[in-house]
Each structure stands twice: as C-alpha cells, then as structure tokens.
Amino acid sequence: MLIVGSLVAVMARSENDSFQFCTTKAYGWPAPWKIDHCECEGGQTTYPALSAIINVGLILASGICGLIVSTWLSRRKRAVEESDFGRRFGWLIERDIEIVGELEYLRWDSYSQFWHEYRVVWRLPEDAVVSPDGWIAAKLVLRNRRYPDIVVDSFLTSQEPDTGIVSVRGAYVPEKRIRRGNKL
C-alpha cells in the first residue's frame, strides 16, 4: 500500500496523455487529479472527485491485497513451524510399498540434537525391527501421513529399547512442500 501510495503521489504532477486533447492538460496517474481545460472549454481548472476516488481506491486495494498475501504467507510459515517440518504428523513404515508399521510422534529429544522420538507400532510382530542396522537391511522407508508424496529412504534410527520408543534423525518434509499445501 505504501509503495502504490508513493507512486500515485509522485506521479500526481506528471502529465497524463490519456486525458489530454486540444490544449487541455491532465496531471496525475492512473486517473488525473487535476485537469486544466483549454480555452474552448472555458479554461477552468478542475479536480475531478471520481479521479480521487479511483486513486484512493487503488491505494486501499493494494493495501488489502498486500495484507491478504502476507497473512497467507505467515500461515504457511506457521504450518512449517507447528508441524516441525511435518514430523508431528507421524510416519508410515513401508517395505516394498506395503505398510508394516507406524511412527507416532512423541517429542524432540533436546539432549540429542536433531533426533526426534517416536512410538513404534508394528502391524505384525514378525515385521518388527529393533536395531539401526536392521532398518537398513530391511530396506524400510518412511512415508509422511499428512504428505503421502513424501517418502524418506535415508534416515537414521536408534536402538529400540523395550519401551517401543525409537529416535529418528533425517526424517522431515521439505519446507517448500509444506508451503505448497495439499496440492501435489
């Protein structure tokens, strides 16, 4: 709004060729603020009220559009932050495109930088993997629950204790993807 308002104010004294005829001169963009009529029209100077409404309306409309865009962008940014880059939605554990388990988000482990803790729920007991090397050997991948087009195949896991909680590092949804929303 400030930019458009500044442009309209700066251009208020420039000639507007679209509204000039005979020897009439018009000043201001996009609609003339001032018109000096030629002698054949009485030679009067007028300040059209409609032009003022158009120019002020343009300034206000640009402000409203700017507000809408900034609100939309801040919502997208907040979605990234609140979901911790998609981690809070959890993950489906897949082997050969078949779901064998799920990771339910618990918390970020503040003592171990970049590690996030999840509760592991295996569909069948024989699908369970307990060691970090076991996840790699089983060729397991993670598919985000909220963004199913995001599949992570390069991640690290910790040893799974008897509690069923595992720490995972490197599983996240790229910020650009979250900002795009649910559009694929």
PAMARSE-835768 format. One record per residue: residue in three letters; residue number from 1; chain; x, y, z of N, C-alpha, C in turn. Coordinates in steps of 0.2 Angstrom, whole numbers. Layout:
<nodes>
{node "ala"; NUM; "A"; {X; Y; Z}; {X; Y; Z}; {X; Y; Z}}
...
</nodes>
This chain:
<nodes>
{node "met"; 1; "A"; {4; -6; 0}; {0; 0; 0}; {4; 6; 0}}
{node "leu"; 2; "A"; {10; 6; 4}; {14; 12; 4}; {18; 13; -2}}
{node "ile"; 3; "A"; {19; 8; -6}; {23; 9; -12}; {18; 12; -17}}
{node "val"; 4; "A"; {12; 9; -18}; {7; 11; -23}; {5; 19; -21}}
{node "gly"; 5; "A"; {4; 20; -15}; {3; 27; -12}; {8; 32; -14}}
{node "ser"; 6; "A"; {14; 30; -13}; {20; 34; -15}; {20; 35; -23}}
{node "leu"; 7; "A"; {19; 30; -26}; {19; 31; -34}; {14; 35; -36}}
{node "val"; 8; "A"; {8; 35; -33}; {2; 39; -35}; {4; 46; -33}}
{node "ala"; 9; "A"; {7; 47; -27}; {9; 54; -25}; {14; 57; -30}}
{node "val"; 10; "A"; {19; 53; -31}; {25; 55; -36}; {22; 57; -43}}
{node "met"; 11; "A"; {18; 53; -45}; {15; 54; -52}; {9; 59; -52}}
{node "ala"; 12; "A"; {8; 62; -46}; {2; 67; -46}; {3; 73; -51}}
{node "arg"; 13; "A"; {10; 75; -52}; {11; 81; -55}; {13; 79; -63}}
{node "ser"; 14; "A"; {14; 73; -64}; {16; 71; -71}; {10; 72; -76}}
{node "glu"; 15; "A"; {11; 73; -82}; {6; 74; -87}; {3; 67; -89}}
{node "asn"; 16; "A"; {-4; 67; -89}; {-7; 60; -91}; {-10; 61; -98}}
{node "asp"; 17; "A"; {-6; 58; -103}; {-8; 59; -110}; {-15; 56; -112}}
{node "ser"; 18; "A"; {-17; 51; -108}; {-23; 48; -110}; {-29; 53; -109}}
{node "phe"; 19; "A"; {-29; 58; -105}; {-34; 63; -104}; {-33; 69; -107}}
{node "gln"; 20; "A"; {-28; 70; -112}; {-27; 77; -115}; {-30; 77; -122}}
{node "phe"; 21; "A"; {-32; 83; -123}; {-35; 84; -130}; {-35; 92; -131}}
{node "cys"; 22; "A"; {-35; 94; -137}; {-34; 101; -139}; {-28; 104; -135}}
{node "thr"; 23; "A"; {-29; 109; -131}; {-24; 111; -127}; {-25; 110; -119}}
{node "thr"; 24; "A"; {-30; 105; -118}; {-31; 103; -111}; {-26; 99; -108}}
{node "lys"; 25; "A"; {-24; 100; -102}; {-18; 96; -99}; {-21; 93; -93}}
{node "ala"; 26; "A"; {-19; 86; -92}; {-21; 82; -87}; {-15; 80; -83}}
{node "tyr"; 27; "A"; {-16; 80; -76}; {-10; 78; -72}; {-12; 73; -67}}
{node "gly"; 28; "A"; {-8; 68; -66}; {-9; 63; -61}; {-10; 56; -65}}
{node "trp"; 29; "A"; {-8; 51; -61}; {-9; 44; -64}; {-12; 40; -58}}
{node "pro"; 30; "A"; {-16; 35; -59}; {-19; 32; -65}; {-25; 37; -68}}
{node "ala"; 31; "A"; {-28; 40; -63}; {-33; 45; -65}; {-31; 52; -64}}
{node "pro"; 32; "A"; {-32; 57; -68}; {-30; 63; -67}; {-33; 67; -60}}
{node "trp"; 33; "A"; {-28; 69; -56}; {-30; 73; -50}; {-33; 80; -52}}
{node "lys"; 34; "A"; {-29; 83; -58}; {-31; 90; -60}; {-31; 90; -67}}
{node "ile"; 35; "A"; {-36; 94; -70}; {-37; 95; -77}; {-37; 102; -78}}
{node "asp"; 36; "A"; {-32; 105; -82}; {-33; 112; -85}; {-36; 112; -91}}
{node "his"; 37; "A"; {-42; 114; -92}; {-46; 114; -98}; {-44; 119; -103}}
{node "cys"; 38; "A"; {-44; 118; -109}; {-42; 123; -114}; {-47; 129; -115}}
{node "glu"; 39; "A"; {-46; 134; -118}; {-50; 140; -119}; {-56; 138; -122}}
{node "cys"; 40; "A"; {-57; 133; -126}; {-63; 132; -129}; {-68; 129; -125}}
{node "glu"; 41; "A"; {-66; 126; -119}; {-70; 123; -114}; {-71; 127; -108}}
{node "gly"; 42; "A"; {-69; 134; -108}; {-69; 138; -103}; {-63; 140; -99}}
{node "gly"; 43; "A"; {-58; 136; -100}; {-51; 137; -97}; {-51; 136; -90}}
{node "gln"; 44; "A"; {-55; 132; -87}; {-56; 131; -80}; {-51; 126; -78}}
{node "thr"; 45; "A"; {-49; 126; -72}; {-45; 120; -69}; {-50; 116; -64}}
{node "thr"; 46; "A"; {-50; 110; -65}; {-55; 106; -61}; {-51; 100; -58}}
{node "tyr"; 47; "A"; {-54; 98; -52}; {-51; 92; -48}; {-56; 87; -48}}
{node "pro"; 48; "A"; {-56; 82; -52}; {-62; 78; -53}; {-62; 73; -47}}
{node "ala"; 49; "A"; {-68; 73; -44}; {-69; 69; -37}; {-69; 61; -39}}
{node "leu"; 50; "A"; {-71; 59; -45}; {-71; 52; -47}; {-63; 50; -47}}
{node "ser"; 51; "A"; {-59; 54; -50}; {-52; 53; -50}; {-49; 51; -43}}
{node "ala"; 52; "A"; {-51; 56; -39}; {-48; 55; -32}; {-51; 48; -29}}
{node "ile"; 53; "A"; {-57; 47; -30}; {-60; 40; -28}; {-56; 34; -31}}
{node "ile"; 54; "A"; {-55; 35; -37}; {-51; 29; -41}; {-44; 29; -38}}
{node "asn"; 55; "A"; {-41; 34; -37}; {-34; 34; -35}; {-33; 31; -28}}
{node "val"; 56; "A"; {-38; 34; -23}; {-38; 32; -16}; {-40; 24; -16}}
{node "gly"; 57; "A"; {-45; 23; -20}; {-47; 16; -20}; {-41; 11; -22}}
{node "leu"; 58; "A"; {-37; 13; -27}; {-32; 9; -29}; {-27; 8; -24}}
{node "ile"; 59; "A"; {-25; 13; -20}; {-21; 13; -14}; {-23; 8; -9}}
{node "leu"; 60; "A"; {-30; 9; -7}; {-33; 4; -2}; {-33; -3; -5}}
{node "ala"; 61; "A"; {-35; -4; -11}; {-35; -11; -14}; {-28; -14; -14}}
{node "ser"; 62; "A"; {-23; -10; -15}; {-16; -13; -15}; {-14; -15; -8}}
{node "gly"; 63; "A"; {-17; -11; -3}; {-15; -12; 4}; {-19; -19; 6}}
{node "ile"; 64; "A"; {-25; -20; 4}; {-29; -25; 6}; {-26; -32; 3}}
{node "cys"; 65; "A"; {-24; -31; -4}; {-20; -37; -7}; {-14; -38; -3}}
{node "gly"; 66; "A"; {-10; -33; -1}; {-4; -35; 2}; {-5; -38; 9}}
{node "leu"; 67; "A"; {-11; -36; 12}; {-12; -39; 19}; {-14; -47; 18}}
{node "ile"; 68; "A"; {-18; -48; 13}; {-20; -55; 11}; {-14; -59; 10}}
{node "val"; 69; "A"; {-10; -57; 6}; {-4; -61; 4}; {1; -62; 10}}
{node "ser"; 70; "A"; {2; -57; 14}; {6; -58; 20}; {3; -62; 25}}
{node "thr"; 71; "A"; {-4; -62; 26}; {-7; -67; 30}; {-7; -74; 27}}
{node "trp"; 72; "A"; {-7; -75; 21}; {-7; -81; 18}; {0; -84; 19}}
{node "leu"; 73; "A"; {5; -80; 18}; {12; -82; 19}; {14; -84; 26}}
{node "ser"; 74; "A"; {11; -80; 31}; {13; -81; 38}; {9; -88; 40}}
{node "arg"; 75; "A"; {3; -89; 37}; {0; -96; 39}; {4; -101; 36}}
{node "arg"; 76; "A"; {7; -101; 30}; {11; -106; 28}; {18; -107; 32}}
{node "lys"; 77; "A"; {20; -101; 34}; {26; -102; 39}; {25; -105; 45}}
{node "arg"; 78; "A"; {19; -103; 48}; {17; -106; 54}; {15; -113; 54}}
{node "ala"; 79; "A"; {13; -116; 48}; {12; -123; 47}; {18; -127; 47}}
{node "val"; 80; "A"; {23; -124; 44}; {30; -127; 44}; {32; -127; 52}}
{node "glu"; 81; "A"; {32; -122; 55}; {34; -122; 62}; {30; -126; 67}}
{node "glu"; 82; "A"; {24; -126; 66}; {19; -130; 71}; {20; -138; 69}}
{node "ser"; 83; "A"; {21; -140; 63}; {22; -147; 62}; {29; -149; 63}}
{node "asp"; 84; "A"; {34; -145; 64}; {41; -147; 65}; {43; -150; 58}}
{node "phe"; 85; "A"; {42; -147; 53}; {43; -149; 46}; {40; -156; 45}}
{node "gly"; 86; "A"; {34; -156; 47}; {30; -162; 45}; {31; -168; 50}}
{node "arg"; 87; "A"; {35; -168; 55}; {37; -173; 59}; {31; -175; 64}}
{node "arg"; 88; "A"; {28; -170; 66}; {22; -171; 71}; {16; -175; 68}}
{node "phe"; 89; "A"; {16; -175; 61}; {10; -179; 58}; {12; -187; 59}}
{node "gly"; 90; "A"; {18; -189; 60}; {20; -196; 60}; {21; -198; 54}}
{node "trp"; 91; "A"; {24; -205; 54}; {26; -208; 48}; {23; -215; 47}}
{node "leu"; 92; "A"; {22; -217; 41}; {20; -224; 40}; {27; -228; 38}}
{node "ile"; 93; "A"; {28; -234; 41}; {34; -238; 39}; {32; -242; 34}}
{node "glu"; 94; "A"; {36; -242; 28}; {34; -246; 22}; {40; -251; 20}}
{node "arg"; 95; "A"; {39; -257; 18}; {43; -261; 15}; {40; -263; 8}}
{node "asp"; 96; "A"; {44; -262; 3}; {41; -264; -4}; {34; -261; -5}}
{node "ile"; 97; "A"; {33; -255; -3}; {26; -252; -4}; {21; -254; 0}}
{node "glu"; 98; "A"; {22; -259; 5}; {17; -262; 10}; {19; -259; 16}}
{node "ile"; 99; "A"; {13; -256; 20}; {14; -253; 26}; {15; -259; 31}}
{node "val"; 100; "A"; {21; -258; 35}; {22; -263; 40}; {22; -261; 47}}
{node "gly"; 101; "A"; {21; -254; 48}; {21; -251; 54}; {20; -243; 54}}
{node "glu"; 102; "A"; {20; -240; 60}; {19; -233; 60}; {23; -230; 66}}
{node "leu"; 103; "A"; {25; -224; 64}; {29; -220; 69}; {24; -214; 72}}
{node "glu"; 104; "A"; {23; -214; 78}; {19; -209; 81}; {23; -204; 85}}
{node "tyr"; 105; "A"; {23; -198; 83}; {27; -193; 86}; {26; -192; 93}}
{node "leu"; 106; "A"; {32; -192; 97}; {31; -190; 104}; {34; -184; 106}}
{node "arg"; 107; "A"; {41; -183; 104}; {44; -177; 106}; {51; -176; 102}}
{node "trp"; 108; "A"; {54; -170; 103}; {60; -169; 100}; {65; -170; 106}}
{node "asp"; 109; "A"; {70; -174; 105}; {75; -175; 111}; {80; -170; 111}}
{node "ser"; 110; "A"; {79; -165; 116}; {83; -159; 117}; {90; -161; 119}}
{node "tyr"; 111; "A"; {91; -167; 122}; {98; -169; 124}; {102; -172; 118}}
{node "ser"; 112; "A"; {98; -174; 113}; {102; -177; 107}; {100; -173; 101}}
{node "gln"; 113; "A"; {104; -168; 99}; {102; -163; 94}; {100; -167; 87}}
{node "phe"; 114; "A"; {95; -165; 84}; {92; -167; 78}; {88; -174; 78}}
{node "trp"; 115; "A"; {88; -177; 84}; {84; -183; 85}; {77; -182; 87}}
{node "his"; 116; "A"; {72; -185; 85}; {65; -185; 87}; {63; -192; 89}}
{node "glu"; 117; "A"; {59; -192; 94}; {57; -198; 97}; {50; -200; 95}}
{node "tyr"; 118; "A"; {49; -206; 93}; {43; -209; 90}; {41; -215; 94}}
{node "arg"; 119; "A"; {35; -217; 95}; {32; -223; 97}; {31; -227; 91}}
{node "val"; 120; "A"; {35; -233; 91}; {34; -238; 85}; {28; -243; 86}}
{node "val"; 121; "A"; {24; -243; 81}; {19; -248; 81}; {19; -252; 75}}
{node "trp"; 122; "A"; {21; -259; 76}; {22; -263; 71}; {15; -267; 69}}
{node "arg"; 123; "A"; {13; -268; 63}; {7; -271; 61}; {7; -278; 63}}
{node "leu"; 124; "A"; {13; -282; 62}; {13; -289; 64}; {20; -290; 68}}
{node "pro"; 125; "A"; {20; -294; 73}; {26; -295; 77}; {32; -297; 72}}
{node "glu"; 126; "A"; {31; -301; 67}; {37; -303; 63}; {40; -297; 59}}
{node "asp"; 127; "A"; {36; -291; 58}; {39; -286; 54}; {43; -281; 59}}
{node "ala"; 128; "A"; {43; -282; 65}; {47; -278; 70}; {55; -278; 68}}
{node "val"; 129; "A"; {58; -272; 69}; {65; -272; 68}; {67; -268; 74}}
{node "val"; 130; "A"; {73; -270; 77}; {75; -267; 83}; {82; -264; 83}}
{node "ser"; 131; "A"; {86; -265; 78}; {92; -262; 78}; {93; -257; 72}}
{node "pro"; 132; "A"; {97; -252; 73}; {98; -247; 67}; {100; -251; 61}}
{node "asp"; 133; "A"; {104; -256; 61}; {106; -259; 55}; {101; -263; 52}}
{node "gly"; 134; "A"; {96; -266; 57}; {90; -269; 54}; {86; -265; 50}}
{node "trp"; 135; "A"; {85; -259; 51}; {81; -254; 47}; {84; -254; 40}}
{node "ile"; 136; "A"; {90; -253; 40}; {94; -253; 34}; {93; -259; 30}}
{node "ala"; 137; "A"; {95; -265; 33}; {94; -271; 30}; {87; -273; 27}}
{node "ala"; 138; "A"; {82; -271; 31}; {75; -272; 29}; {73; -268; 23}}
{node "lys"; 139; "A"; {77; -263; 22}; {75; -258; 17}; {69; -254; 18}}
{node "leu"; 140; "A"; {68; -252; 24}; {62; -249; 26}; {62; -241; 24}}
{node "val"; 141; "A"; {57; -238; 22}; {56; -231; 20}; {50; -228; 25}}
{node "leu"; 142; "A"; {50; -222; 25}; {45; -218; 29}; {41; -214; 24}}
{node "arg"; 143; "A"; {35; -215; 25}; {30; -210; 21}; {26; -206; 26}}
{node "asn"; 144; "A"; {26; -199; 25}; {23; -195; 29}; {15; -196; 29}}
{node "arg"; 145; "A"; {12; -196; 35}; {5; -197; 35}; {1; -191; 32}}
{node "arg"; 146; "A"; {3; -185; 33}; {0; -179; 30}; {1; -178; 23}}
{node "tyr"; 147; "A"; {8; -179; 21}; {10; -178; 14}; {12; -184; 11}}
{node "pro"; 148; "A"; {8; -189; 9}; {9; -195; 7}; {14; -196; 1}}
{node "asp"; 149; "A"; {15; -190; -3}; {20; -190; -8}; {27; -189; -6}}
{node "ile"; 150; "A"; {28; -188; 1}; {35; -188; 4}; {37; -194; 7}}
{node "val"; 151; "A"; {42; -197; 3}; {45; -204; 6}; {52; -202; 7}}
{node "val"; 152; "A"; {54; -204; 13}; {61; -203; 16}; {64; -210; 16}}
{node "asp"; 153; "A"; {70; -211; 12}; {73; -218; 12}; {80; -217; 15}}
{node "ser"; 154; "A"; {82; -211; 17}; {89; -210; 20}; {88; -207; 27}}
{node "phe"; 155; "A"; {88; -211; 32}; {87; -208; 39}; {91; -213; 44}}
{node "leu"; 156; "A"; {92; -210; 50}; {95; -214; 55}; {90; -216; 60}}
{node "thr"; 157; "A"; {91; -222; 64}; {87; -224; 69}; {91; -226; 75}}
{node "ser"; 158; "A"; {89; -225; 81}; {92; -228; 87}; {90; -235; 89}}
{node "gln"; 159; "A"; {94; -238; 93}; {92; -244; 96}; {85; -244; 99}}
{node "glu"; 160; "A"; {81; -248; 97}; {74; -248; 100}; {74; -252; 107}}
{node "pro"; 161; "A"; {73; -248; 112}; {73; -251; 119}; {66; -255; 120}}
{node "asp"; 162; "A"; {65; -258; 125}; {59; -262; 127}; {53; -258; 127}}
{node "thr"; 163; "A"; {54; -251; 128}; {48; -246; 128}; {44; -245; 122}}
{node "gly"; 164; "A"; {47; -247; 116}; {44; -246; 110}; {45; -239; 107}}
{node "ile"; 165; "A"; {50; -236; 110}; {51; -229; 108}; {58; -229; 104}}
{node "val"; 166; "A"; {58; -226; 98}; {64; -225; 94}; {65; -218; 92}}
{node "ser"; 167; "A"; {72; -216; 92}; {74; -210; 90}; {75; -210; 82}}
{node "val"; 168; "A"; {73; -205; 79}; {74; -205; 71}; {78; -198; 70}}
{node "arg"; 169; "A"; {82; -198; 65}; {86; -192; 63}; {85; -192; 55}}
{node "gly"; 170; "A"; {84; -186; 52}; {84; -186; 45}; {77; -187; 42}}
{node "ala"; 171; "A"; {72; -188; 45}; {65; -189; 43}; {61; -182; 43}}
{node "tyr"; 172; "A"; {60; -179; 38}; {57; -172; 38}; {53; -171; 31}}
{node "val"; 173; "A"; {49; -166; 31}; {46; -164; 25}; {49; -157; 23}}
{node "pro"; 174; "A"; {51; -157; 17}; {54; -150; 15}; {50; -144; 16}}
{node "glu"; 175; "A"; {52; -139; 18}; {48; -133; 19}; {44; -131; 13}}
{node "lys"; 176; "A"; {48; -131; 7}; {44; -129; 1}; {38; -134; 0}}
{node "arg"; 177; "A"; {38; -140; 2}; {32; -144; 1}; {27; -142; 5}}
{node "ile"; 178; "A"; {28; -141; 12}; {23; -139; 16}; {20; -132; 14}}
{node "arg"; 179; "A"; {24; -128; 12}; {21; -121; 10}; {16; -122; 4}}
{node "arg"; 180; "A"; {18; -127; 0}; {13; -128; -6}; {6; -131; -4}}
{node "gly"; 181; "A"; {6; -133; 2}; {-1; -136; 5}; {-2; -143; 2}}
{node "asn"; 182; "A"; {-8; -144; 2}; {-10; -151; 0}; {-10; -152; -8}}
{node "lys"; 183; "A"; {-8; -147; -12}; {-8; -148; -19}; {-2; -153; -20}}
{node "leu"; 184; "A"; {-3; -158; -24}; {3; -162; -27}; {6; -159; -32}}
</nodes>
